Amino acid sequence: MVTVVDSVDQLVNYRHLVTLPDGLRVLIRPLVPKDKDSLVALFANLPAEETASFRNKVNQPGLVAGWAEHPQYDKIFPLVAVVGDHIVGNCSLHLGSGYTRHVAEVRIFLAREYRRRGIGSAMIKSHLEVARKLGLHQVVAEVVETRPQVIHAFERLGFERQFAWKDLFMTPEGETLDMVVLVNYLKRPGETF
C-alpha cells in the first residue's frame, strides 16, 4: 500500500497546462523554493478589504516566503498558476491527519486581474485530481456567505453545500458572518472509483 507521503512525493512533478478561451496559457504546478519572490509579489500590496478574509497575514513577506522556501507537501500541497514568469494564483490543499486523513481542505487566491477567466476552476480541478491520486475521499471548501459567486463556482465543480456555520467569521471591524461549508465527495462510503 502506498502511503500519502510517498504519493505526495510523486506528485511534486505534477503539471497541467491550460489554454483559456482568450488564448492565455497558464501552467499549474506545485510551488517550489525558487518561487519565493514571485509568491511574495502575488500577495504584496493587497488592499485591507482583500486580505480581511485570509487566515494568515499575507502582508508579511517573511511568512509568504517561508511557504515557498520550506514546503511541507505531506501537510499542505500547494499549486501555483504561472503566466510567463509570474505567479498569478495560489491554491493549497491542506491534508488531514489521524481520523481526518481521508479529508483535505482547499483554499485559493487569484490576482484580481486574473479572476473570472477560468484559472480558479482549473486550479480547483487540478487539486481534485491530486486529491484522487492521494486516495482522499473528501475535499472541503469554506466560503464566507457574502461571496455567492465563489460558492456557486465551487458548486459547479461538484462541491455540495453542507451547512452554513453561523457567525464563524469575524471581520476586522468585529462583524460576524456565516461561513458556508461545501464538500466534494470524491469517494462515498461503500463506493469504489
ABEGO torsion letter per residue (X at the ends): XBBAAAAAAAAAABBBBBBBAAGBBBBBBBBBAAAAAAAAAAABGBBAAAAAABABBAABAAAAAAAAABBBAAABBBBBBBBEABBABBBBBBBBBEAAAABBBBBBBBBAAABGAGAAAAAAAAAAAAAAAAGBABBBBBBBAABAAAAAAAAAAGBBBABBBBGABBBAAGBBBBBBBBBBBABBBGBBX
